[in-house]
Amino acid sequence: MSWLPTADPNVDYNCPEAVEMVIVPRVGDIGNFEVRRALPFKDKQMVGPFIFWDQMGPGEFLTDQGVDVRPHPHIGLSTITYLFNGTMDHKDSLGNDLRIKPGEINLMTAGKGIVHSERTGLDIRKQPSNLFGIQSWIAQPKKDEDGDPGFTHVDSQNLPEFEFENIKGKVILGDFEGVKSPVQTQWDTLYVDLHLKTGQKINIPKTYEERALYVVHGDIEISNTQYEPQQMMVLRPGDPITIKAQTDVRMMLLGGAAMDGPRHIWWNFVASSKEKIEEAKEDWKNKKFAIVPGDDKEFIPLPEHK
C-alpha cells in the first residue's frame, strides 16, 4: 500500500504501569474507504521493526468499485498484508501476480527497490464486495536494506494455529508460546492473531524486547484499566502482562527486537540515511525503478510536497 495522508494519532500517556502509551489512530479517507494509522508518529516511530501500521476498513464497495492502489515504489522495508475479510490482487516488478485472501500473508521485501500495485480484482467488482485487514511495514536491518527485493506468499493453512485454555491464535511471524511461524524474517519479529472469549485471560510473555497490542474488536483490560477497540497499546519492555477480555476479542500482538537505529521515512521509502531517500526519490522521478508486468500503464507520481 502507498503512504496515504492522515493526521497524527492521539496518544494517551496516562496509563497503568504495564502500558507505556496508548495510540489512538486518526482516520483517513481514500475514496469512501477508511484507513486508521497508528504508526509511525513523532513520539513512537517503531515497535520492534514495525514502522507503519494501517487498519484498512472495514469498507464496503458497490458493484464496479474497489481499491485501486496504482504502481508505486518502496525501499528499505518489508510490507505485510493480512486480511480479515475480502481480497486484494497483488502485482509487483518481480513478476508476482496473485490474490491474497483472509488468513494468508503477503510479505514483500523491498531492499534496494521494488514496485507493486494492489487492486480489487475485476471479477470481484462484478458484485458488491468488502475489505478489512491490516497492512504494516517492518524496517529492514541496515545490512539488508541495499539487498535484492523478494516476495513470499503463505496460504492460511501453512500459518500455524494454536489453542490453549480455549484461547485461539495464529502465528504470522516469529514464535509464540513454542508455536513458530515458517515465514523467515531478517529481524527478530513477532506478529500473532489472537482470539479470546469474554472473561478469558492471556499472559503476554516478555520474550520479545518490544511489544504492542492492537485490538481489532472487543474490549480488553490491563491492570484494571479497560481499553476499547481500534487502539494500539504499547507495552513496557521486560514486564510480563496479563490481558483480560471484557467481551469477545480479536487482537494483534506485534513487536520484536529494538531496531538497529532510527529510520528516515518519506512517502513509501524507509532508510537508515537521508541520502538513500533522496536517491530513491530521484530514481522514481526519472523512471529508473522496474515496471510491474501487466500493470504498467499507471503509476503514483512522486509527491511534490511531503
C-alpha positions in Angstrom: 0.0 0.0 0.0 1.2 3.5 -0.7 1.5 6.2 2.0 -1.8 8.0 2.5 -2.2 11.4 4.1 -3.6 11.2 7.6 -3.2 13.4 10.7 -1.0 12.3 13.6 -2.7 9.9 16.0 -3.8 10.9 19.5 -1.6 9.5 22.3 -2.5 8.8 25.9 0.4 8.6 28.4 -1.8 8.3 31.5 -1.6 4.5 31.6 -1.1 1.8 34.2 2.5 0.8 34.8 2.4 -2.1 32.4 1.4 0.1 29.4 3.9 2.7 28.0 1.3 4.6 25.9 -2.0 4.2 24.1 -2.0 5.3 20.4 -5.5 6.2 19.0 -5.2 6.1 15.2 -6.5 9.0 13.2 -8.8 8.2 10.3 -8.1 8.9 6.7 -10.4 8.5 3.7 -9.3 7.3 0.3 -12.5 7.5 -1.7 -15.1 6.1 0.7 -12.6 3.6 2.1 -11.4 4.2 5.7 -7.9 3.8 6.9 -6.7 4.1 10.5 -3.0 4.7 11.1 -1.3 4.1 14.4 2.4 4.1 13.3 4.6 6.0 12.8 4.2 9.2 14.8 6.6 11.6 16.3 6.9 10.0 19.8 6.9 6.4 18.7 8.5 5.6 15.4 8.7 1.9 15.7 7.6 -1.1 17.9 10.4 -3.6 17.2 10.8 -3.4 13.5 7.2 -2.3 12.9 7.4 1.3 11.5 3.9 1.6 9.7 0.5 0.3 10.8 -2.7 0.8 9.0 -6.1 -0.7 9.6 -7.8 -1.0 6.2 -11.5 -0.7 6.5 -13.9 -2.3 7.2 -15.2 -1.0 4.0 -17.9 -1.9 1.5 -17.8 -1.4 -2.2 -20.7 -1.1 -4.7 -20.7 -3.1 -7.9 -17.8 -1.9 -10.2 -16.0 -0.3 -7.3 -12.9 -1.4 -5.3 -9.4 -0.5 -4.2 -7.0 0.8 -6.9 -3.6 1.4 -5.5 -1.6 2.2 -8.6 2.1 1.0 -9.0 4.4 2.7 -6.5 7.9 2.1 -5.2 9.4 1.0 -1.9 12.9 0.8 -0.5 14.3 -0.4 2.9 11.2 -2.1 4.2 9.0 -5.2 4.0 5.3 -4.8 3.6 3.0 -7.3 5.5 -0.6 -7.7 4.2 -3.0 -9.7 6.4 -6.8 -9.7 5.7 -9.7 -10.4 7.9 -12.3 -10.1 5.1 -12.3 -9.6 1.3 -9.4 -10.0 -1.2 -6.8 -7.9 -3.0 -4.8 -8.6 -6.1 -1.1 -8.0 -5.8 1.3 -7.5 -8.7 5.0 -6.4 -8.4 8.0 -5.7 -10.5 9.4 -9.2 -9.8 6.5 -10.7 -11.8 4.4 -11.9 -8.9 0.7 -11.8 -9.6 -1.7 -13.3 -7.1 -4.7 -12.8 -4.9 -4.5 -12.6 -1.2 -7.4 -13.9 0.9 -8.3 -13.8 4.6 -5.8 -15.5 6.9 -3.0 -15.5 4.3 0.1 -13.4 4.4 2.0 -11.4 1.7 5.5 -10.4 2.8 7.1 -8.2 0.2 10.7 -7.2 0.8 11.8 -4.0 -1.0 15.6 -4.0 -0.4 17.2 -1.6 -2.9 13.9 -1.2 -4.7 10.6 -2.8 -5.7 7.3 -1.6 -7.3 3.9 -3.0 -6.7 0.2 -2.4 -7.1 -2.8 -3.5 -5.1 -6.3 -3.7 -6.6 -9.7 -5.3 -6.3 -10.0 -8.0 -8.9 -12.2 -7.4 -12.0 -14.2 -10.5 -11.2 -14.8 -9.3 -7.6 -16.1 -5.9 -8.9 -19.0 -7.6 -10.7 -20.9 -7.6 -7.4 -20.7 -5.6 -4.1 -17.7 -6.5 -2.0 -15.9 -5.6 1.2 -12.3 -5.3 2.5 -10.9 -5.4 6.0 -7.4 -6.0 7.2 -4.1 -4.8 8.4 -1.2 -3.6 6.3 2.1 -2.9 8.1 5.7 -2.3 7.2 8.7 -3.5 9.0 12.1 -1.8 8.6 14.9 -3.8 7.2 18.2 -4.1 9.1 21.0 -1.9 7.8 22.8 -4.9 6.4 19.8 -5.8 4.2 18.4 -2.5 3.1 20.5 -2.5 -0.1 19.8 -6.1 -0.8 17.7 -7.7 -3.6 13.9 -7.4 -3.4 11.8 -10.5 -2.6 8.3 -11.7 -2.1 6.7 -14.5 0.0 3.1 -15.6 0.0 1.9 -18.1 2.6 -1.5 -19.7 2.5 -3.7 -19.7 5.6 -3.3 -23.5 6.2 0.5 -23.1 6.3 0.5 -20.5 9.1 0.4 -22.4 12.4 -2.6 -22.1 14.6 -2.8 -22.9 18.3 -5.4 -23.3 21.0 -4.7 -23.5 24.7 -7.2 -22.9 27.5 -9.7 -22.1 24.8 -7.7 -19.2 23.5 -7.1 -19.4 19.8 -4.5 -17.8 17.7 -2.4 -17.9 14.6 1.4 -17.1 14.5 2.1 -15.0 11.5 5.7 -14.1 12.2 8.1 -15.2 15.0 7.5 -17.6 17.9 4.6 -17.5 20.4 4.5 -20.0 23.3 6.5 -22.5 21.3 4.5 -22.2 18.1 6.7 -20.9 15.3 5.8 -19.4 12.0 7.6 -20.8 8.9 8.0 -17.3 7.5 11.6 -16.2 7.5 12.3 -12.6 8.6 15.5 -10.5 8.5 15.0 -9.2 12.1 13.6 -10.6 15.3 9.9 -10.1 14.7 6.6 -11.1 16.4 3.2 -11.0 14.9 0.2 -13.0 16.2 -3.5 -13.0 15.6 -5.3 -13.7 18.9 -9.0 -14.6 19.7 -10.3 -14.5 23.3 -13.8 -15.2 24.6 -15.4 -12.9 27.3 -13.7 -13.4 30.6 -10.6 -15.2 29.3 -7.2 -14.1 30.3 -3.9 -14.4 28.5 -0.3 -13.8 29.6 1.8 -11.9 27.1 5.4 -13.2 27.7 8.3 -10.8 27.9 10.3 -12.9 25.4 10.4 -10.1 22.8 12.0 -6.8 23.8 9.3 -4.5 22.3 5.6 -5.4 22.2 2.3 -3.8 21.4 -1.4 -4.9 21.1 -3.8 -3.7 18.5 -7.4 -4.6 19.4 -9.4 -5.2 16.2 -12.7 -5.7 18.0 -13.8 -6.1 21.6 -12.7 -4.6 24.9 -9.8 -5.7 27.0 -8.5 -4.9 30.5 -4.9 -4.4 31.5 -4.1 -3.8 35.2 -7.7 -2.8 36.0 -7.8 -0.4 33.1 -10.2 -1.0 30.2 -9.3 -0.3 26.6 -11.7 0.0 23.6 -11.0 -1.5 20.2 -9.0 0.1 17.4 -6.3 1.3 19.7 -2.6 0.3 20.0 -1.4 -0.4 23.5 2.5 -0.2 23.6 3.6 -2.5 26.4 6.5 -1.7 28.7 9.6 -3.8 27.9 10.5 -6.6 30.3 7.2 -6.9 32.0 5.0 -10.0 31.8 1.5 -8.7 31.2 -1.9 -10.2 31.7 -4.8 -9.3 29.3 -8.4 -10.0 30.3 -11.2 -10.0 27.6 -14.2 -7.9 28.8 -16.0 -9.0 25.6 -15.2 -11.4 22.8 -11.9 -10.0 21.5 -9.7 -10.2 18.4 -6.4 -8.5 18.7 -3.0 -8.5 17.0 0.2 -8.9 19.1 3.2 -7.3 17.4 6.8 -6.4 18.1 10.3 -7.7 18.2 13.8 -6.6 19.0 14.5 -2.9 19.0 15.7 -1.8 15.6 19.4 -1.2 14.9 19.0 2.6 14.9 16.3 5.1 13.9 15.0 5.3 10.4 14.1 8.1 8.0 10.6 7.7 6.4 9.4 9.7 3.4 6.4 8.7 1.4 6.9 5.0 0.6 10.6 4.9 1.4 12.4 3.8 4.6 16.1 4.1 5.1 18.9 4.5 7.6 20.2 7.6 5.8 18.6 10.6 4.2 20.9 10.0 1.2 19.2 6.8 0.4 15.8 8.5 0.5 17.0 11.3 -1.9 18.4 8.7 -4.3 15.1 6.8 -4.3 13.2 10.0 -5.0 15.3 10.8 -8.0 15.1 7.2 -9.3 11.3 7.2 -9.2 11.1 10.7 -10.7 13.4 9.6 -13.5 11.7 6.2 -14.1 14.7 4.1 -13.0 12.6 1.6 -11.0 11.4 -1.6 -12.7 7.9 -1.8 -14.0 5.1 -4.0 -12.9 4.3 -6.5 -15.7 0.6 -6.4 -16.6 0.1 -3.1 -14.7 2.5 -0.6 -16.3 0.0 2.0 -17.7 -0.5 3.9 -14.5 1.7 4.9 -11.5 1.6 7.1 -8.4 3.7 10.2 -9.1 6.3 11.4 -6.6 4.6 13.8 -4.2 5.7 17.4 -4.8 5.4 18.3 -1.1 5.7 15.7 1.7 
